[in-house]
């Protein structure tokens, strides 16, 4: 067995209704003066007010930054840092989807005052330390609560990553009740996103692809594959919501250690240029990247097919790998997601630019089981168009 490294959040706490314990958990393990980072959309759900009330009832002093937006630019990080300094908070809570959690990670790091954002992009450039940090996801998709990654939009459209185990929180707190109010289209897009994390992690060409990640990826596919359509079409089903959130967590732990590849590399330019939600960007290119990979490396996809779609178990390996691609595409359609780039008004003439931009995601492309050239990327975008 090859040597490997597996890092994850120091503590994972999962349970229906566990948000009611947030105040005691934070006061005992994080600190009594915190900055809560979230977005305006979540403010409208009442979840933020619930969290603040629970915290204050436990004697925790809470300040609020609610200006996170999707694909957060550097300006959002700087604004949140100013809020942190102004309120004097000594710890950070991220509450929301992946963008809010990613911002919280960087604010906890940069809030110490020893590093600058411009110096930490890339892998392993963070020195630390950071402030105490707790992350509370409200979507079942990104797995950001257990990943050492924060994605930021730089300039007008390019996404860059800060990657370091120091970004992993002290506590990941997961309450399936917080996902009950998710609209169907968000449930669908984030659910496919989590499945992409599991798929790319399992098949990753990374030298750190390891038995722990592979087993977590398979269990994530089993949980999400059996629950996604229920969660989309029967959003109040707490068992399905619990399966989705746990599956997202496991997929996050998997790809945090066995990194993702070409699906993400091709999805990022779609989000950067057109602000398409990350999960939907992944879903749009996923079946075409899968078919590209299956042509040369069917075994891993045939193995995953059995977990995500049990009805495929008795099909011979090559056919099963191909059926897996079709089943993922059909699942996306059954969940109501757009199937082509043109449905989102993406002009065909920009596809070469998207392919060129995707080539900048070298840290991801190197993990793909089949090398991807710029011409390959363009062909995949054309198939997705």
C-alpha positions in Angstrom: 0.0 0.0 0.0 1.3 3.4 -0.9 1.8 5.9 1.9 -0.8 8.6 2.2 -2.0 11.5 4.3 -5.6 12.0 5.4 -6.6 15.2 7.1 -10.1 16.3 8.2 -11.9 18.6 10.7 -10.9 18.0 14.3 -14.5 17.4 15.4 -17.6 16.4 13.4 -20.9 16.8 15.2 -24.0 15.6 13.4 -27.6 15.4 14.5 -31.1 16.5 13.7 -31.7 19.7 15.8 -28.1 20.0 16.9 -28.3 23.8 16.1 -30.0 24.2 19.5 -26.7 23.1 21.1 -24.6 25.6 19.1 -24.4 28.2 22.0 -23.0 25.7 24.5 -20.6 24.2 22.0 -19.2 27.5 20.9 -18.8 28.9 24.4 -17.1 25.8 25.7 -14.9 25.1 22.7 -14.6 28.2 20.5 -14.9 31.3 22.6 -17.4 33.8 23.9 -16.9 36.6 21.4 -17.5 35.5 17.8 -18.1 36.9 14.3 -20.9 35.0 12.4 -20.4 35.0 8.7 -23.3 34.3 6.3 -25.3 35.7 3.4 -28.4 37.8 2.8 -30.4 34.9 1.4 -30.0 32.8 4.5 -31.0 35.8 6.6 -34.4 35.6 5.0 -34.9 32.0 6.1 -34.8 32.7 9.8 -31.9 30.3 10.4 -29.5 33.1 11.1 -31.8 34.6 13.8 -32.2 31.2 15.3 -28.4 30.7 15.5 -27.9 34.2 17.0 -30.6 33.7 19.6 -29.1 30.3 20.6 -25.6 31.8 20.9 -26.7 34.8 22.9 -28.8 32.6 25.2 -25.6 30.8 26.1 -23.8 34.1 26.9 -21.9 34.4 23.6 -21.3 37.8 22.2 -22.2 37.7 18.5 -21.4 40.2 15.7 -22.7 39.6 12.2 -21.3 39.8 8.7 -24.0 38.9 6.1 -22.6 40.3 2.9 -21.2 37.0 1.4 -22.3 36.4 -2.2 -21.8 33.5 -4.5 -18.3 33.2 -6.0 -17.0 35.6 -3.4 -14.5 38.1 -4.7 -11.5 39.3 -2.7 -13.4 42.5 -1.7 -15.8 40.4 0.4 -12.9 38.9 2.3 -11.5 42.3 3.0 -14.9 43.7 4.1 -15.4 40.8 6.5 -11.9 41.3 7.9 -12.8 44.9 8.6 -15.9 43.8 10.5 -13.8 41.3 12.5 -11.3 44.0 13.6 -14.1 46.5 14.4 -16.0 44.1 16.6 -13.0 42.6 18.2 -14.2 39.0 17.8 -11.8 36.3 18.8 -13.4 33.4 16.9 -15.4 32.8 13.6 -18.5 30.9 12.8 -19.4 30.2 9.1 -23.1 29.5 8.5 -24.5 28.8 5.1 -23.4 27.3 1.8 -20.0 26.8 0.5 -19.3 30.5 -0.2 -20.0 31.5 3.4 -17.9 28.7 4.8 -15.0 29.5 2.4 -15.1 33.2 3.5 -15.2 32.2 7.1 -12.1 30.0 6.7 -10.1 32.9 5.2 -11.3 35.4 7.7 -10.3 33.1 10.6 -6.8 32.8 9.0 -6.2 36.4 8.0 -7.8 37.8 11.1 -4.7 36.8 13.1 -2.9 39.6 11.1 0.2 37.6 10.1 -0.6 36.8 6.5 -2.0 38.6 3.4 -4.5 37.1 0.9 -2.2 37.7 -2.1 0.5 35.6 -0.5 -1.5 32.4 0.2 -3.1 31.4 -3.1 -2.1 27.9 -4.2 -1.2 24.8 -2.2 0.6 24.9 1.0 1.4 28.6 1.2 -0.5 29.2 4.5 1.7 29.4 7.6 -1.0 30.0 10.3 -2.1 30.2 13.0 -5.8 31.0 12.6 -8.6 32.0 14.9 -10.9 29.3 16.4 -13.4 28.3 13.7 -16.7 26.4 13.5 -18.5 25.7 10.2 -22.2 25.0 9.9 -23.4 24.0 6.4 -26.9 24.7 5.3 -26.6 22.9 1.9 -25.7 19.3 1.2 -23.2 19.7 -1.5 -19.9 21.5 -1.1 -18.5 19.6 1.9 -16.6 22.8 2.7 -17.0 22.1 6.4 -14.4 19.3 6.1 -12.1 20.5 3.3 -8.9 22.5 3.5 -9.8 24.6 0.5 -11.3 28.1 0.0 -12.2 29.3 -3.5 -12.1 33.0 -4.3 -12.9 34.9 -7.5 -9.9 37.1 -8.4 -10.1 39.9 -11.0 -13.2 39.8 -13.1 -13.8 36.1 -13.5 -10.9 33.8 -12.5 -11.3 31.5 -9.5 -8.3 30.7 -7.4 -7.8 28.5 -4.4 -6.2 28.7 -1.0 -5.3 25.1 0.1 -4.0 24.2 3.5 -4.9 21.8 6.4 -4.8 24.9 8.6 -8.1 26.0 7.0 -9.9 22.9 8.4 -12.2 24.0 11.2 -12.1 23.0 14.9 -15.7 21.9 14.6 -18.0 20.9 11.7 -21.6 21.1 13.0 -24.2 19.4 10.7 -27.9 19.7 11.3 -30.1 18.2 8.6 -33.0 20.4 9.7 -31.2 23.4 8.3 -31.6 21.9 4.8 -35.3 21.3 4.9 -36.1 24.7 3.4 -33.8 24.4 0.4 -35.5 25.0 -2.9 -35.6 22.0 -5.2 -33.2 23.4 -7.8 -30.6 24.2 -5.0 -31.0 20.7 -3.5 -30.5 19.2 -7.0 -27.4 21.3 -7.9 -25.7 20.8 -4.6 -26.5 17.1 -4.5 -25.0 16.6 -7.9 -22.0 18.6 -6.8 -21.5 16.2 -3.9 -21.7 13.2 -6.2 -19.1 14.9 -8.4 -16.8 15.2 -5.4 -17.1 11.5 -4.7 -16.7 10.5 -8.3 -13.7 12.6 -9.0 -12.1 11.6 -5.7 -12.5 7.9 -6.3 -11.1 8.0 -9.8 -8.4 10.7 -9.0 -4.9 10.2 -10.4 -3.5 11.9 -7.3 -0.7 10.0 -5.6 -2.6 10.6 -2.4 -5.7 8.7 -3.6 -6.1 6.4 -0.6 -8.4 3.7 0.9 -10.1 6.1 3.3 -11.1 8.5 0.6 -12.3 5.7 -1.7 -14.5 4.1 0.9 -16.0 7.4 1.9 -16.6 8.2 -1.8 -18.5 5.0 -2.3 -20.6 5.5 0.8 -21.4 9.0 -0.3 -22.6 7.8 -3.7 -24.7 5.2 -2.0 -26.4 7.7 0.4 -26.9 10.4 -2.2 -27.8 8.1 -5.1 -30.6 6.7 -3.1 -31.8 10.0 -1.6 -31.3 12.8 -4.1 -34.6 12.5 -6.0 -36.5 12.2 -2.8 -34.9 15.3 -1.3 -35.6 17.2 -4.5 -39.2 16.2 -4.9 -40.2 15.6 -1.2 -38.1 18.3 0.5 -39.5 17.7 4.0 -38.3 14.1 4.1 -35.8 14.3 7.0 -34.3 10.9 6.3 -33.4 11.9 2.8 -32.1 15.2 4.0 -30.0 13.5 6.6 -28.6 11.1 4.0 -27.8 14.0 1.7 -25.9 15.9 4.4 -24.0 12.9 5.6 -23.2 12.0 2.0 -22.0 15.5 1.3 -19.7 15.3 4.4 -18.2 12.0 3.3 -17.6 13.2 -0.2 -16.0 16.3 1.2 -13.7 14.3 3.3 -12.9 12.1 0.3 -11.9 14.8 -2.1 -10.2 16.9 0.5 -7.5 14.2 0.5 -7.9 12.6 -3.0 -8.4 15.8 -5.1 -10.9 16.5 -7.8 -10.1 16.8 -11.5 -11.4 17.8 -14.9 -15.1 18.3 -14.0 -14.2 21.0 -11.6 -11.5 22.5 -13.9 -14.1 22.9 -16.7 -16.8 24.1 -14.3 -14.8 27.0 -12.8 -14.7 29.1 -16.0 -18.5 28.8 -16.3 -18.9 30.1 -12.8 -16.3 32.8 -13.3 -17.6 34.2 -16.5 -21.4 33.6 -16.1 -21.9 33.3 -12.4 -23.6 29.9 -12.8 -23.9 28.2 -9.4 -21.0 25.8 -8.9 -23.1 22.7 -8.5 -24.9 23.4 -11.8 -21.6 24.1 -13.6 -20.4 20.7 -12.5 -23.6 19.0 -13.6 -23.4 20.6 -17.1 -20.0 19.2 -17.9 -20.1 16.0 -15.8 -21.5 13.5 -18.3 -19.2 14.6 -21.0 -16.1 14.5 -18.8 -17.2 11.0 -17.6 -17.5 9.7 -21.1 -14.1 11.2 -22.0 -12.5 9.3 -19.0 -14.5 6.1 -19.3 -13.1 5.6 -22.8 -9.7 4.8 -21.4 -10.3 4.0 -17.7 -13.7 2.3 -17.2 -12.9 0.2 -14.1 -13.3 2.9 -11.5 -16.6 4.1 -13.0 -18.0 0.6 -13.2 -17.2 0.1 -9.5 -18.9 3.4 -8.5 -22.0 2.6 -10.7 -23.0 -0.2 -8.3 -23.1 2.2 -5.3 -24.8 5.1 -7.0 -27.3 3.0 -9.0 -27.8 -0.5 -7.6 -29.9 -1.5 -10.7 -26.7 -1.4 -12.7 -25.0 -4.2 -10.7 -25.5 -7.1 -13.1 -24.3 -5.3 -16.2 -20.8 -6.3 -17.6 -18.0 -3.9 -16.6 -17.6 -1.9 -19.8 -21.3 -1.5 -20.4 -21.8 -0.7 -16.7 -19.2 2.1 -16.8 -21.0 3.6 -19.9 -24.4 3.2 -18.2 -23.0 5.1 -15.2 -22.4 8.1 -17.4 -26.0 7.9 -18.8 -27.5 7.4 -15.4 -25.7 10.5 -14.0 -27.0 12.5 -16.9 -30.5 11.2 -16.5 -30.4 11.9 -12.7 -29.5 15.5 -13.3 -32.5 15.8 -15.8 -34.9 14.1 -13.4 -33.9 16.6 -10.7 -34.9 19.4 -13.0 -31.4 20.9 -13.8 -30.6 22.4 -17.2 -28.8 20.0 -19.5 -27.0 22.3 -22.0 -24.9 25.5 -21.9 -27.2 27.1 -24.5 -30.1 26.8 -22.1 -28.2 29.3 -19.9 -27.6 31.7 -22.8 -23.9 30.9 -23.0 -22.8 31.9 -26.5 -21.1 29.2 -28.6 -18.3 31.6 -29.6 -17.0 31.9 -26.1 -16.3 28.1 -25.8 -12.6 28.5 -27.0 -12.1 31.1 -24.2 -13.6 28.8 -21.6 -11.3 26.0 -22.8 -8.3 28.3 -22.6 -9.3 29.3 -19.0 -9.8 25.7 -18.0 -6.2 25.0 -18.8 -5.2 27.4 -16.0 -6.6 24.9 -13.5 -3.5 22.8 -13.6 -3.7 21.8 -9.9 -7.0 20.0 -10.8 -6.3 18.7 -14.3 -3.2 16.8 -13.1 -5.6 14.6 -11.1 -7.7 13.5 -14.1 -7.4 9.8 -15.0 -7.0 10.9 -18.6 -4.8 13.8 -19.7 -6.9 16.8 -21.0 -5.6 19.1 -23.7 -7.1 22.4 -24.6 -8.6 20.8 -27.7 -10.1 18.1 -25.5 -11.6 20.8 -23.2 -13.1 22.6 -26.2 -14.6 19.4 -27.5 -16.2 18.7 -24.0 -17.7 22.2 -23.9 -19.0 21.8 -27.4 -20.7 18.5 -26.4 -22.2 20.3 -23.3 -23.4 23.2 -25.5 
